[in-house]
Amino acid sequence: MLKKNISSIIIVTLILIIMGMMYQIQMASVKNSGKEIAIIDEGEKSNAKPVVLKIVVIGDAYPDSEKVIKEVNQLLEEAIDVHLAIRYINPKEMALTYPRLFAGGADFDMIQVLPMGYTDYVSKKAYMNLTEDMIIKTMPKTFEELGDGLLKELEVKDRLYMIPSTGFLNNHKVLLLRGDLMGAVGLTQITTVEDLQVYFEGILKQELPLVPLDFGGDALLALEMFYLQEEEKVLYDAYLMYLNQKDTGVNWLVNERGLDDYRKQMVQWKKQGFIRGDSYLRSQSEEALFVKGEVAAIITSVYRAENLVRHLYLKKPEYAPQIVTLNQKANHFTQASQMGIAIKNGSVNAAKSLEFIELLRYDERLFRLLNYGVLDEHYAINGNGEYIPLTNSIYYPIYNIPVWFMTNEFALGYRFRINGIAPFATKNPYEIKMVQDYNPRAHELYKKKTQTLLYPALIGDVQHNNQIETYQEELLEEGFGNYKKQLVTED
């Protein structure tokens, strides 16, 4: 009997001990559950990779772009735990590539927005609607600075689809030509269109194996250089709506006699052999052809011209490259380098993308890395706070991707080779207007007519004498007057 009692006691005791141990294990697990999860999270976090933000920009990747982006990503990883991956679109390919990115479902988060395409892509629901709540949470400084002003002005039907730039670069168009050929045709300088024609005629007379002037079939590039800048006008869209430096408001260039005079000049230049008619069919840029010695003069923006001259001094010094302004008042044409950055509709990285744009606006080191390169390798800063290009600057030139120039706050002083060109504007000299009633189907028709009627006329192709008048009439027949009215009349 005693043995049975002892056995029962032992069994009960063992059961109690085992139950107690199980209880302690369970309680310890409950008590430590938060700690255990935290430990797992820390481990996962230490092994987690930064979020990769993919952005599409208009421009070219220079040889040292990868080196610069490596330093950019170190900064971004420390600041917001992201890395930046960049896809470049050559400006000559933009018209074809940009829309395909959306139609083909390309993988990216952010994309550069141009003023001539903003409302178009808003109507196609290509860009994400950026709510006030999103911006307040991810971009508090931007909202404080721009929330009641520029952000409101860029809304379409009370919705915002991009973060705008407040930085202004000089986008004045200049000619870049061969100084050695100037001497060969008896010229020491070129200051007028008449001088330029003497240069072209001299090249043709010598039967040199190159084209006198090449602007890649870009009708608007030559129009800016030889007409709009002279008249102190800035294009608003691809249909030739423009902003006037002397007046306020938007106007339509096709109504003006000066445009037809310009068209006739281009027709004459083509007949004389100064410009090519098939240049838009090739894939190489006119800048590349200039370097190869196949072109005697090109049109480009002033910063790109300065960068190309530095390249040529090292690679082709015998060209003695010259920048020519035709004595136009370049400081009057400082305008927005671009309109800003949009988030692709459907991106899962919208918050991180907005945090990146906030840094681009307010982080000096990030701004200068992307706009100037690596300090003491691509550039130096003198005692006056001015940008000094170093030998390696040709591998990462100043402002090679203007979309990075989101503010003037951290911009360095700059001295152009030609006196009288001011690098920055103090404020936006042009008003911003957004078309609220945008008709995508109508604009597809406008684009076709622009490409088939207007652009050929502006690069000297003659189909009939009243080509521009026909273009104006056909656009108005398709309802262009509704679009025009929203820009020209007061809100």
RAWOFEN-V956808 format. One record per residue. RES is the residue in three letters. OMEGA is omega in whole degrees, 0 to 359 (none if undefined). Layout:
BEGIN
RES&OMEGA + RES&OMEGA
END
This chain:
BEGIN
MET&181 + LEU&180 + LYS&179 + LYS&180 + ASN&180 + ILE&179 + SER&179 + SER&180 + ILE&181 + ILE&181 + ILE&179 + VAL&180 + THR&179 + LEU&178 + ILE&180 + LEU&180 + ILE&181 + ILE&178 + MET&179 + GLY&179 + MET&179 + MET&179 + TYR&181 + GLN&178 + ILE&180 + GLN&180 + MET&179 + ALA&179 + SER&179 + VAL&182 + LYS&185 + ASN&185 + SER&178 + GLY&180 + LYS&181 + GLU&178 + ILE&179 + ALA&180 + ILE&177 + ILE&180 + ASP&180 + GLU&179 + GLY&177 + GLU&181 + LYS&182 + SER&180 + ASN&183 + ALA&177 + LYS&176 + PRO&175 + VAL&179 + VAL&177 + LEU&182 + LYS&182 + ILE&177 + VAL&180 + VAL&181 + ILE&183 + GLY&183 + ASP&174 + ALA&178 + TYR&186 + PRO&183 + ASP&180 + SER&181 + GLU&179 + LYS&179 + VAL&182 + ILE&176 + LYS&178 + GLU&177 + VAL&183 + ASN&174 + GLN&179 + LEU&183 + LEU&179 + GLU&179 + GLU&186 + ALA&186 + ILE&176 + ASP&176 + VAL&169 + HIS&181 + LEU&174 + ALA&189 + ILE&170 + ARG&183 + TYR&172 + ILE&175 + ASN&182 + PRO&180 + LYS&183 + GLU&188 + MET&184 + ALA&180 + LEU&188 + THR&185 + TYR&180 + PRO&181 + ARG&180 + LEU&181 + PHE&181 + ALA&183 + GLY&179 + GLY&180 + ALA&183 + ASP&175 + PHE&182 + ASP&184 + MET&178 + ILE&177 + GLN&179 + VAL&175 + LEU&184 + PRO&182 + MET&184 + GLY&187 + TYR&183 + THR&178 + ASP&184 + TYR&171 + VAL&182 + SER&180 + LYS&181 + LYS&179 + ALA&182 + TYR&179 + MET&173 + ASN&182 + LEU&183 + THR&179 + GLU&180 + ASP&178 + MET&184 + ILE&179 + ILE&184 + LYS&187 + THR&185 + MET&185 + PRO&181 + LYS&178 + THR&180 + PHE&180 + GLU&183 + GLU&190 + LEU&189 + GLY&182 + ASP&183 + GLY&187 + LEU&179 + LEU&178 + LYS&182 + GLU&183 + LEU&177 + GLU&173 + VAL&184 + LYS&176 + ASP&177 + ARG&181 + LEU&184 + TYR&176 + MET&172 + ILE&187 + PRO&172 + SER&170 + THR&178 + GLY&182 + PHE&176 + LEU&175 + ASN&183 + ASN&182 + HIS&179 + LYS&179 + VAL&173 + LEU&170 + LEU&183 + LEU&186 + ARG&178 + GLY&179 + ASP&178 + LEU&175 + MET&179 + GLY&182 + ALA&180 + VAL&173 + GLY&179 + LEU&175 + THR&176 + GLN&178 + ILE&182 + THR&182 + THR&176 + VAL&179 + GLU&176 + ASP&182 + LEU&179 + GLN&175 + VAL&178 + TYR&180 + PHE&181 + GLU&180 + GLY&179 + ILE&179 + LEU&181 + LYS&180 + GLN&180 + GLU&178 + LEU&183 + PRO&178 + LEU&179 + VAL&180 + PRO&182 + LEU&179 + ASP&174 + PHE&170 + GLY&182 + GLY&181 + ASP&185 + ALA&184 + LEU&179 + LEU&179 + ALA&178 + LEU&178 + GLU&185 + MET&191 + PHE&180 + TYR&188 + LEU&181 + GLN&178 + GLU&181 + GLU&181 + GLU&179 + LYS&182 + VAL&180 + LEU&175 + TYR&179 + ASP&184 + ALA&179 + TYR&179 + LEU&162 + MET&185 + TYR&174 + LEU&183 + ASN&179 + GLN&186 + LYS&183 + ASP&171 + THR&178 + GLY&183 + VAL&179 + ASN&180 + TRP&187 + LEU&185 + VAL&178 + ASN&192 + GLU&182 + ARG&183 + GLY&180 + LEU&179 + ASP&175 + ASP&178 + TYR&180 + ARG&180 + LYS&178 + GLN&179 + MET&177 + VAL&180 + GLN&179 + TRP&179 + LYS&178 + LYS&180 + GLN&179 + GLY&180 + PHE&181 + ILE&180 + ARG&179 + GLY&185 + ASP&186 + SER&182 + TYR&181 + LEU&183 + ARG&183 + SER&182 + GLN&178 + SER&178 + GLU&178 + GLU&178 + ALA&179 + LEU&177 + PHE&179 + VAL&181 + LYS&178 + GLY&181 + GLU&182 + VAL&182 + ALA&180 + ALA&176 + ILE&175 + ILE&177 + THR&178 + SER&191 + VAL&179 + TYR&178 + ARG&177 + ALA&179 + GLU&179 + ASN&181 + LEU&177 + VAL&178 + ARG&178 + HIS&183 + LEU&178 + TYR&179 + LEU&188 + LYS&183 + LYS&184 + PRO&180 + GLU&178 + TYR&185 + ALA&187 + PRO&181 + GLN&173 + ILE&184 + VAL&180 + THR&186 + LEU&177 + ASN&177 + GLN&183 + LYS&188 + ALA&184 + ASN&179 + HIS&190 + PHE&175 + THR&183 + GLN&180 + ALA&180 + SER&173 + GLN&186 + MET&177 + GLY&185 + ILE&177 + ALA&174 + ILE&178 + LYS&178 + ASN&181 + GLY&179 + SER&177 + VAL&182 + ASN&184 + ALA&183 + ALA&179 + LYS&178 + SER&179 + LEU&176 + GLU&178 + PHE&181 + ILE&176 + GLU&178 + LEU&180 + LEU&179 + ARG&191 + TYR&178 + ASP&186 + GLU&184 + ARG&178 + LEU&180 + PHE&185 + ARG&174 + LEU&185 + LEU&183 + ASN&186 + TYR&183 + GLY&183 + VAL&180 + LEU&180 + ASP&171 + GLU&177 + HIS&181 + TYR&173 + ALA&178 + ILE&180 + ASN&184 + GLY&178 + ASN&181 + GLY&182 + GLU&176 + TYR&177 + ILE&181 + PRO&173 + LEU&183 + THR&182 + ASN&181 + SER&180 + ILE&179 + TYR&171 + TYR&187 + PRO&176 + ILE&175 + TYR&181 + ASN&172 + ILE&188 + PRO&181 + VAL&179 + TRP&185 + PHE&186 + MET&182 + THR&175 + ASN&189 + GLU&185 + PHE&181 + ALA&178 + LEU&174 + GLY&184 + TYR&177 + ARG&178 + PHE&178 + ARG&180 + ILE&180 + ASN&174 + GLY&177 + ILE&180 + ALA&185 + PRO&186 + PHE&171 + ALA&178 + THR&178 + LYS&179 + ASN&182 + PRO&185 + TYR&177 + GLU&179 + ILE&177 + LYS&177 + MET&178 + VAL&184 + GLN&182 + ASP&186 + TYR&182 + ASN&184 + PRO&181 + ARG&178 + ALA&183 + HIS&174 + GLU&176 + LEU&179 + TYR&182 + LYS&180 + LYS&180 + LYS&178 + THR&182 + GLN&184 + THR&182 + LEU&188 + LEU&186 + TYR&176 + PRO&179 + ALA&184 + LEU&176 + ILE&169 + GLY&177 + ASP&183 + VAL&172 + GLN&173 + HIS&190 + ASN&184 + ASN&185 + GLN&182 + ILE&178 + GLU&178 + THR&179 + TYR&180 + GLN&182 + GLU&183 + GLU&176 + LEU&180 + LEU&177 + GLU&181 + GLU&176 + GLY&180 + PHE&180 + GLY&178 + ASN&177 + TYR&181 + LYS&183 + LYS&181 + GLN&180 + LEU&187 + VAL&182 + THR&178 + GLU&177 + ASP&none
END
